[in-house]
Amino acid sequence: MSSTDPGIFIGTGESPQFLPLKYANRHGLVTGATGTGKTVTLQILAQGFSDAGVPVFAADVKGDLSGISQPGKPHPKLEERAQQIGLDPYDFNGAPTIFWDLFGKKGHPIRTTISEMGPLLISRLLGLNETQSGVLDIAFRVADDEGMLILDLKDLRSMLIFVGENAKDISLAYGNISRASVGAIQRRLLSLERQGAKKFFGEPAFELDDLMQLDDDGRGYISLLAADELMKYPKLYATFLLWLLTELFETLPEVGDPDKPKLVFFFDEAHLLFDDAPKALLDKIELLVRLIRSKGVGVFFVTQSPLDVPDDVLGQLGNKVQHALRAFTPKDKKAVKAVGETFRQNPAFDAASVIPDLGIGEALVSTLEKKGRPSVVDRTLIRPPSSRMGPAKPGERRAVISASLSYGKYEDAIDRESAYEMLAQRAEEAQEQAEAEEEKAARARSRTKTTRRKTTRRRSSQRQSVGEAMAKSVVRSIGSTLGREIIRGLMGTFFKGSKRSRRRRS
């Protein structure tokens, strides 16, 4: 990239408007009412980053963005807009694209493990209260201490069963456990599984390097998440994107302020991230947005109104593209005025008065200039895209998927030994031990019957030895739960050392 390169061309107002690559990791905001042109703006920004050699991740919430993988076609209106804003030459080309899909239908499957997502985000995903979140955290800690991996939903269910059945003993070491809370978490997990999350949690886990690819021409790949189906489950959508941002922050090295970002992340329907989020999570998001720029990652939030974004986050978004907002009520007018005041004012017009009058494909644009100072806001005609406006055809999508560098890497799920299998093995060993105790007790009873007198034998047959009572108790415990995933008597193996010593003393 030349030092004189102005950046990504957005459109023209009083002057041409560019997004400087050097300040793209200072984050950004694309807002506007439905149908005002936000998707096209996202498309031209994403392709602009790709052409500059910057990989991009974006969610395709309506399916319209998939056309970015295909070259556009000449159209009188597009060519008129290009001429009007001085876009010459106006070429048509698609961007290198990788399609992803949590459900594995419209792209490569994308998975993570329960352990990698962690208890905070799982609690957010399940909508747990503070008490339930505490119980979930204990389940994770027990699994860690016992060397058990929690990879998928059945692993987590198994750990919760184990923690619930042995709540009395585990509470002494880890804190109070409510069986009611365990049951509530299990119900939420069943609901989550019905939403299709079973396909998302597991292995092979998604590798972040697959987001950082360049094609042979040095263009950045656009990783496009098919989210039209996912949007039916907004918490899963928002939690997944937040997890991905967190993984990027924790994995990528510090790079300071590079000449261009290492990756740009578009968070469409961003209001879903903040709706009903607890304060602990909001604090995490604010910290994440503030610090991830040092990893060379730019985050662009896409939503209807800037007011959808908390002030602590909004203040960190230096590059802004504001499409039209409608103001029909006093509340709407107040919101538009507040939005207008967030810009560095242009003496030629009042931003708040212009926002409701913006046409489709028109926006107020303010980007960061030298030393990171916001530019004076400009009323801008957004440039037409070089790629297709509208969705890719199913055959075109399949062709892109089959030609992808990631094809075949994630298609087949792997189910290796983890908490579910380890707890099942402990249960099997407990059953075998109980059967051995029962057999030993039976032999002891048989020998007693042959050496004692009839009256003694009758009296003895009415009693239970300590070993017999314990064995029967274990068998009853096992039998009561064999129909479930994990056996009720697992406590016998988890704390088997201390119990054996007590049996020997008795």
C-alpha positions as CSV (number, residue, x, y, z in Angstrom):
1,M,0.0,0.0,0.0
2,S,1.4,3.4,-0.9
3,S,1.8,5.9,1.8
4,T,-0.3,8.3,-0.3
5,D,-3.2,5.8,-0.7
6,P,-6.3,7.6,0.7
7,G,-7.9,4.3,1.7
8,I,-11.3,2.9,0.8
9,F,-13.5,5.1,-1.4
10,I,-16.9,5.4,0.2
11,G,-18.6,8.0,-2.0
12,T,-18.7,11.7,-2.8
13,G,-20.3,14.7,-1.1
14,E,-18.7,18.1,-0.9
15,S,-15.5,16.1,-1.5
16,P,-14.6,12.5,-2.1
17,Q,-14.9,10.5,1.2
18,F,-12.4,7.8,2.0
19,L,-11.9,5.5,5.0
20,P,-8.1,5.5,5.7
21,L,-6.8,2.0,6.3
22,K,-4.4,3.3,9.0
23,Y,-7.4,4.2,11.2
24,A,-9.7,1.3,10.3
25,N,-8.8,-0.5,13.5
26,R,-10.2,2.5,15.5
27,H,-13.6,0.8,14.7
28,G,-16.7,2.1,13.1
29,L,-20.5,2.3,13.0
30,V,-22.9,1.9,10.1
31,T,-26.5,2.9,11.0
32,G,-29.8,3.6,9.4
33,A,-33.4,2.5,9.2
34,T,-34.4,-0.6,7.3
35,G,-34.1,-0.1,3.5
36,T,-31.9,2.9,3.5
37,G,-28.7,1.2,2.2
38,K,-26.8,-0.2,5.2
39,T,-26.2,-3.6,3.5
40,V,-24.7,-2.0,0.4
41,T,-22.5,0.2,2.5
42,L,-21.3,-2.9,4.4
43,Q,-20.7,-4.6,1.0
44,I,-18.6,-1.8,-0.4
45,L,-16.6,-1.5,2.8
46,A,-16.0,-5.2,3.0
47,Q,-14.9,-5.5,-0.6
48,G,-12.7,-2.4,-0.2
49,F,-10.9,-4.0,2.7
50,S,-10.5,-7.3,0.7
51,D,-9.0,-5.4,-2.3
52,A,-6.6,-3.8,0.1
53,G,-5.4,-7.2,1.4
54,V,-7.4,-7.2,4.6
55,P,-9.4,-10.3,5.5
56,V,-13.0,-9.7,6.6
57,F,-15.5,-11.4,8.7
58,A,-19.2,-10.5,8.3
59,A,-22.6,-12.1,9.1
60,D,-25.1,-12.3,6.2
61,V,-28.3,-11.8,8.2
62,K,-30.7,-11.6,5.2
63,G,-28.8,-13.6,2.6
64,D,-28.3,-10.5,0.4
65,L,-24.6,-10.1,1.1
66,S,-23.7,-13.5,-0.5
67,G,-23.6,-11.7,-3.9
68,I,-20.3,-10.2,-2.8
69,S,-18.7,-13.5,-4.1
70,Q,-20.0,-12.7,-7.7
71,P,-19.1,-9.9,-10.1
72,G,-21.8,-7.3,-10.6
73,K,-23.4,-6.4,-13.9
74,P,-23.8,-3.0,-15.6
75,H,-27.1,-1.3,-14.9
76,P,-28.2,2.2,-15.9
77,K,-28.8,3.4,-12.3
78,L,-25.4,2.0,-11.1
79,E,-23.6,3.6,-13.9
80,E,-25.4,6.9,-13.4
81,R,-24.3,6.9,-9.7
82,A,-20.7,6.1,-10.7
83,Q,-20.6,9.0,-13.1
84,Q,-22.3,11.3,-10.6
85,I,-19.7,10.7,-7.9
86,G,-16.7,10.5,-10.3
87,L,-16.0,6.7,-10.0
88,D,-13.9,6.1,-13.0
89,P,-13.2,3.3,-14.0
90,Y,-16.2,1.5,-12.6
91,D,-15.2,-2.2,-12.8
92,F,-17.2,-5.3,-11.9
93,N,-15.6,-8.2,-9.9
94,G,-16.5,-10.4,-7.0
95,A,-14.4,-10.8,-3.8
96,P,-12.7,-14.0,-2.7
97,T,-15.3,-15.5,-0.3
98,I,-15.6,-18.4,2.2
99,F,-19.1,-19.3,3.3
100,W,-19.7,-20.5,6.9
101,D,-22.8,-21.8,8.6
102,L,-23.3,-22.9,12.2
103,F,-25.9,-25.4,10.9
104,G,-23.6,-26.6,8.1
105,K,-26.2,-26.1,5.3
106,K,-25.1,-23.0,3.4
107,G,-21.4,-23.1,4.2
108,H,-18.6,-25.0,6.0
109,P,-19.7,-26.1,9.5
110,I,-18.3,-23.8,12.2
111,R,-17.9,-25.2,15.7
112,T,-16.5,-24.5,19.1
113,T,-16.4,-26.5,22.3
114,I,-18.3,-25.7,25.5
115,S,-14.9,-25.3,27.4
116,E,-13.6,-22.8,24.9
117,M,-16.8,-20.7,25.1
118,G,-16.6,-20.8,28.9
119,P,-19.2,-20.3,31.7
120,L,-19.8,-16.6,31.3
121,L,-20.9,-16.8,27.7
122,I,-22.7,-20.1,28.2
123,S,-24.6,-18.4,31.0
124,R,-25.5,-15.5,28.7
125,L,-26.6,-17.9,26.0
126,L,-28.9,-19.8,28.4
127,G,-30.2,-16.7,30.1
128,L,-29.2,-17.9,33.6
129,N,-29.6,-15.9,36.8
130,E,-26.8,-15.3,39.2
131,T,-27.4,-18.5,41.3
132,Q,-27.7,-20.7,38.2
133,S,-24.5,-19.1,36.8
134,G,-22.7,-20.0,40.0
135,V,-23.7,-23.7,39.7
136,L,-22.6,-23.7,36.1
137,D,-19.3,-22.3,37.1
138,I,-18.8,-25.0,39.7
139,A,-19.5,-27.7,37.0
140,F,-16.7,-26.2,34.9
141,R,-14.3,-26.1,37.9
142,V,-15.0,-29.7,38.9
143,A,-14.4,-30.8,35.3
144,D,-11.1,-28.9,35.2
145,D,-9.9,-30.3,38.5
146,E,-10.8,-33.9,37.4
147,G,-9.1,-33.4,33.9
148,M,-12.4,-33.8,32.0
149,L,-13.0,-32.0,28.8
150,I,-16.5,-30.4,28.2
151,L,-16.7,-30.4,24.5
152,D,-20.3,-30.7,23.6
153,L,-23.8,-30.5,25.1
154,K,-23.9,-34.1,26.3
155,D,-20.6,-33.5,28.2
156,L,-22.1,-30.5,30.0
157,R,-25.3,-32.4,30.8
158,S,-23.3,-35.2,32.2
159,M,-21.3,-32.9,34.4
160,L,-24.4,-31.2,35.7
161,I,-26.0,-34.6,36.6
162,F,-22.8,-35.6,38.4
163,V,-22.7,-32.3,40.3
164,G,-26.4,-32.4,41.1
165,E,-26.3,-36.0,42.4
166,N,-23.3,-35.3,44.6
167,A,-24.2,-31.8,45.6
168,K,-23.7,-32.4,49.3
169,D,-20.1,-33.5,49.1
170,I,-19.1,-31.2,46.2
171,S,-20.6,-28.2,48.0
172,L,-18.0,-28.6,50.8
173,A,-15.2,-27.9,48.4
174,Y,-16.7,-25.6,45.7
175,G,-19.7,-23.8,47.2
176,N,-23.4,-24.3,47.6
177,I,-25.2,-26.2,44.8
178,S,-29.0,-26.1,44.4
179,R,-30.6,-29.1,42.7
180,A,-33.3,-26.8,41.5
181,S,-30.7,-24.7,39.7
182,V,-29.2,-27.8,38.1
183,G,-32.7,-28.7,36.9
184,A,-33.3,-25.2,35.5
185,I,-29.9,-25.3,33.6
186,Q,-30.7,-28.7,32.1
187,R,-34.1,-27.5,30.8
188,R,-32.3,-24.5,29.2
189,L,-29.8,-26.9,27.6
190,L,-32.6,-29.0,26.1
191,S,-34.2,-25.9,24.7
192,L,-30.9,-24.8,23.2
193,E,-30.4,-28.3,21.6
194,R,-33.8,-28.0,20.0
195,Q,-32.6,-24.8,18.4
196,G,-29.8,-26.7,16.6
197,A,-26.9,-25.7,18.9
198,K,-25.9,-29.4,19.1
199,K,-24.3,-29.0,15.7
200,F,-22.3,-25.9,16.9
201,F,-20.7,-27.4,20.0
202,G,-18.2,-30.0,19.3
203,E,-15.1,-30.8,17.2
204,P,-13.2,-30.1,15.0
205,A,-13.2,-26.7,16.5
206,F,-12.9,-23.6,14.3
207,E,-9.4,-22.4,13.8
208,L,-8.9,-18.6,13.7
209,D,-6.2,-18.9,11.0
210,D,-9.0,-19.7,8.6
211,L,-10.2,-16.1,9.0
212,M,-6.8,-14.6,8.0
213,Q,-6.4,-16.0,4.5
214,L,-5.3,-14.1,1.4
215,D,-5.8,-15.3,-2.2
216,D,-3.1,-15.6,-4.9
217,D,-3.6,-11.9,-5.8
218,G,-3.1,-10.7,-2.2
219,R,-6.8,-10.0,-1.6
220,G,-8.2,-10.8,1.7
221,Y,-10.8,-13.5,1.9
222,I,-14.3,-12.4,3.1
223,S,-15.6,-15.0,5.6
224,L,-19.3,-14.8,5.3
225,L,-21.5,-16.4,8.0
226,A,-24.9,-17.5,6.8
227,A,-27.1,-16.0,9.5
228,D,-30.6,-15.9,8.0
229,E,-31.5,-19.1,9.9
230,L,-29.4,-18.2,12.9
231,M,-31.3,-14.9,13.4
232,K,-34.3,-16.9,14.6
233,Y,-32.2,-17.5,17.7
234,P,-30.8,-14.1,18.5
235,K,-28.9,-15.0,21.7
236,L,-27.1,-17.8,19.9
237,Y,-26.2,-15.4,17.1
238,A,-24.9,-12.6,19.4
239,T,-23.1,-15.0,21.8
240,F,-21.3,-16.7,18.9
241,L,-20.0,-13.4,17.5
242,L,-18.9,-12.2,20.9
243,W,-17.1,-15.5,21.4
244,L,-15.4,-15.1,18.1
245,L,-14.2,-11.6,19.0
246,T,-13.0,-12.8,22.4
247,E,-11.0,-15.6,20.7
248,L,-9.4,-13.1,18.3
249,F,-8.4,-10.9,21.2
250,E,-7.0,-13.7,23.3
251,T,-5.1,-15.4,20.4
252,L,-3.7,-12.6,18.2
253,P,-0.4,-11.0,19.1
254,E,-0.1,-7.3,19.9
255,V,0.7,-5.2,16.7
256,G,0.2,-1.6,17.9
257,D,-1.1,0.7,15.1
258,P,-0.3,-1.0,11.8
259,D,-0.7,0.6,8.4
260,K,-3.8,-1.5,7.8
261,P,-5.8,-3.9,10.0
262,K,-5.0,-7.6,10.2
263,L,-8.8,-8.3,10.1
264,V,-12.0,-6.3,10.0
265,F,-15.0,-7.7,11.8
266,F,-18.6,-6.5,10.9
267,F,-21.2,-7.1,13.6
268,D,-24.6,-6.8,11.9
269,E,-27.7,-6.4,14.0
270,A,-25.4,-5.2,16.8
271,H,-28.3,-4.3,19.1
272,L,-28.7,-8.0,19.8
273,L,-25.3,-8.0,21.6
274,F,-26.4,-5.4,24.1
275,D,-30.1,-6.3,24.6
276,D,-30.7,-7.5,28.2
277,A,-27.0,-8.1,28.7
278,P,-25.9,-8.1,32.4
279,K,-23.5,-5.5,33.6
280,A,-20.6,-8.0,33.8
281,L,-21.0,-8.8,30.1
282,L,-21.4,-5.2,29.1
283,D,-18.1,-4.4,30.9
284,K,-16.4,-7.3,29.1
285,I,-17.7,-6.0,25.7
286,E,-16.5,-2.5,26.4
287,L,-13.1,-3.7,27.5
288,L,-12.8,-6.0,24.5
289,V,-13.6,-3.3,22.0
290,R,-11.2,-0.9,23.6
291,L,-8.3,-3.4,23.6
292,I,-8.7,-5.4,20.5
293,R,-7.6,-2.5,18.3
294,S,-4.0,-3.2,19.6
295,K,-4.3,-6.7,18.0
296,G,-4.9,-5.0,14.6
297,V,-8.6,-5.9,14.5
298,G,-11.2,-3.3,13.4
299,V,-14.8,-3.8,14.6
300,F,-17.7,-2.2,12.7
301,F,-21.1,-2.3,14.3
302,V,-24.1,-2.3,12.0
303,T,-27.5,-1.4,13.5
304,Q,-30.5,0.9,13.0
305,S,-29.6,3.6,15.4
306,P,-26.4,4.7,17.2
307,L,-28.5,4.7,20.4
308,D,-28.6,0.9,20.2
309,V,-24.9,0.9,21.3
310,P,-24.0,1.8,24.9
311,D,-22.1,5.1,25.3
312,D,-18.9,3.5,26.6
313,V,-18.7,1.5,23.3
314,L,-20.1,4.2,21.1
315,G,-17.3,6.6,22.2
316,Q,-14.7,4.2,20.7
317,L,-16.2,4.1,17.2
318,G,-14.3,6.7,15.2
319,N,-15.6,6.0,11.7
320,K,-19.3,6.6,11.1
321,V,-21.7,6.1,8.2
322,Q,-25.2,7.3,9.1
323,H,-28.0,6.5,6.7
324,A,-31.5,7.9,7.1
325,L,-33.5,7.7,10.3
326,R,-37.3,8.3,10.3
327,A,-38.6,10.8,12.9
328,F,-42.4,10.4,13.2
329,T,-42.8,10.8,16.9
330,P,-41.4,13.3,19.5
331,K,-39.2,10.4,20.8
332,D,-37.9,9.7,17.3
333,K,-37.1,13.4,16.8
334,K,-35.3,13.5,20.1
335,A,-33.2,10.4,19.1
336,V,-32.4,12.0,15.7
337,K,-31.2,15.2,17.3
338,A,-29.0,13.2,19.7
339,V,-27.5,11.3,16.7
340,G,-26.8,14.5,14.8
341,E,-24.9,15.9,17.8
342,T,-22.4,13.0,17.7
343,F,-20.8,14.3,14.5
344,R,-18.2,17.0,14.1
345,Q,-20.5,19.6,12.6
346,N,-20.4,20.9,9.1
347,P,-21.2,24.7,8.9
348,A,-22.9,24.1,5.5
349,F,-25.9,22.1,7.1
350,D,-27.4,20.9,10.4
351,A,-26.7,17.2,10.7
352,A,-29.8,16.5,12.8
353,S,-32.1,18.2,10.2
354,V,-30.5,16.3,7.3
355,I,-30.7,12.7,8.7
356,P,-34.5,12.2,8.1
357,D,-34.2,13.6,4.6
358,L,-31.4,11.3,3.4
359,G,-32.3,9.2,0.3
360,I,-31.5,5.6,-0.3
361,G,-27.8,5.1,-0.8
362,E,-27.1,8.5,0.8
363,A,-25.4,8.9,4.2
364,L,-23.6,11.3,6.5
365,V,-20.0,10.2,6.6
366,S,-17.3,11.1,9.1
367,T,-14.0,9.2,9.2
368,L,-10.8,9.6,11.2
369,E,-8.1,11.9,9.7
370,K,-4.5,12.6,10.7
371,K,-3.8,12.0,14.4
372,G,-7.1,10.2,14.7
373,R,-9.3,13.3,14.6
374,P,-12.9,12.9,13.2
375,S,-13.4,14.6,9.9
376,V,-16.2,17.2,9.4
377,V,-19.4,15.3,8.6
378,D,-20.3,15.3,4.9
379,R,-23.6,14.4,3.1
380,T,-22.4,11.7,0.8
381,L,-23.7,9.7,-2.2
382,I,-22.4,6.1,-1.5
383,R,-20.6,4.5,-4.4
384,P,-22.2,1.5,-6.2
385,P,-20.6,-1.9,-5.5
386,S,-18.4,-3.8,-7.9
387,S,-19.9,-7.1,-6.8
388,R,-23.5,-8.3,-7.2
389,M,-26.2,-6.6,-5.3
390,G,-28.4,-9.4,-4.1
391,P,-27.8,-13.0,-3.2
392,A,-25.6,-15.6,-4.9
393,K,-27.5,-18.5,-6.6
394,P,-27.4,-21.9,-4.8
395,G,-25.2,-23.3,-7.6
396,E,-22.8,-20.4,-7.3
397,R,-22.7,-20.8,-3.5
398,R,-21.9,-24.6,-3.9
399,A,-19.1,-23.8,-6.4
400,V,-17.5,-21.3,-3.9
401,I,-17.8,-23.8,-1.1
402,S,-16.2,-26.7,-3.0
403,A,-13.3,-24.6,-4.2
404,S,-12.6,-23.2,-0.7
405,L,-9.3,-23.9,1.0
406,S,-11.3,-25.0,4.1
407,Y,-13.4,-27.6,2.2
408,G,-13.3,-31.0,3.9
409,K,-11.7,-29.7,7.0
410,Y,-14.8,-29.2,9.1
411,E,-17.5,-31.2,7.3
412,D,-17.2,-34.4,9.5
413,A,-17.7,-34.1,13.2
414,I,-15.4,-35.8,15.7
415,D,-16.5,-37.2,19.1
416,R,-13.4,-38.0,21.2
417,E,-13.3,-39.1,24.8
418,S,-14.5,-36.3,27.1
419,A,-16.5,-35.8,30.2
420,Y,-19.5,-37.9,29.0
421,E,-17.3,-40.9,28.2
422,M,-15.2,-40.6,31.4
423,L,-18.2,-40.4,33.6
424,A,-19.8,-43.3,31.8
425,Q,-16.7,-45.4,32.5
426,R,-16.7,-44.5,36.1
427,A,-20.4,-45.5,36.3
428,E,-19.5,-48.9,34.7
429,E,-16.7,-49.4,37.2
430,A,-19.1,-48.5,40.0
431,Q,-21.6,-51.1,38.8
432,E,-19.0,-53.8,38.6
433,Q,-17.8,-53.0,42.1
434,A,-21.4,-53.1,43.4
435,E,-22.0,-56.5,41.7
436,A,-18.7,-57.8,43.2
437,E,-19.8,-56.7,46.7
438,E,-23.2,-58.3,46.2
439,E,-21.6,-61.6,45.1
440,K,-19.2,-61.5,48.1
441,A,-22.1,-60.9,50.5
442,A,-24.0,-63.8,49.0
443,R,-21.1,-66.2,49.5
444,A,-20.7,-65.0,53.1
445,R,-24.4,-65.7,53.7
446,S,-24.1,-69.1,52.2
447,R,-21.2,-70.1,54.4
448,T,-23.0,-68.8,57.5
449,K,-26.1,-70.9,56.8
450,T,-24.1,-74.1,56.7
451,T,-22.3,-73.6,60.0
452,R,-25.0,-72.1,62.3
453,R,-27.9,-73.7,63.8
454,K,-31.3,-73.5,62.2
455,T,-32.5,-70.8,64.6
456,T,-29.3,-68.8,64.2
457,R,-29.7,-69.1,60.4
458,R,-33.2,-67.9,60.6
459,R,-32.2,-64.9,62.7
460,S,-29.2,-64.2,60.4
461,S,-31.3,-64.4,57.3
462,Q,-33.5,-61.6,58.7
463,R,-30.5,-59.3,59.1
464,Q,-28.2,-57.4,56.7
465,S,-24.5,-57.2,57.1
466,V,-22.9,-53.9,56.7
467,G,-21.3,-55.0,53.4
468,E,-24.7,-56.4,52.1
469,A,-26.5,-53.2,53.0
470,M,-23.9,-51.1,51.3
471,A,-23.9,-53.3,48.2
472,K,-27.6,-53.2,47.9
473,S,-27.6,-49.5,48.3
474,V,-25.1,-49.1,45.5
475,V,-27.1,-51.5,43.2
476,R,-30.3,-49.6,43.9
477,S,-28.5,-46.3,43.2
478,I,-27.2,-47.7,39.9
479,G,-30.5,-49.2,38.8
480,S,-32.4,-46.0,39.4
481,T,-30.3,-44.1,36.9
482,L,-29.2,-46.6,34.3
483,G,-31.8,-45.4,31.9
484,R,-30.2,-41.9,32.1
485,E,-26.9,-40.8,30.6
486,I,-24.8,-40.9,33.9
487,I,-25.3,-43.3,36.8
488,R,-26.5,-41.9,40.2
489,G,-23.9,-43.8,42.1
490,L,-20.9,-42.0,40.5
491,M,-20.1,-40.5,43.9
492,G,-18.7,-43.9,44.9
493,T,-15.9,-43.6,42.5
494,F,-15.3,-39.9,42.8
495,F,-14.7,-40.1,46.5
496,K,-13.9,-43.8,46.5
497,G,-10.7,-43.5,48.6
498,S,-12.3,-42.0,51.6
499,K,-15.3,-44.3,51.5
500,R,-13.1,-47.5,51.3
501,S,-11.1,-46.4,54.4
502,R,-14.4,-45.9,56.3
503,R,-15.6,-49.3,55.2
504,R,-12.4,-51.0,56.4
505,R,-12.7,-49.2,59.8
506,S,-16.3,-50.3,60.1
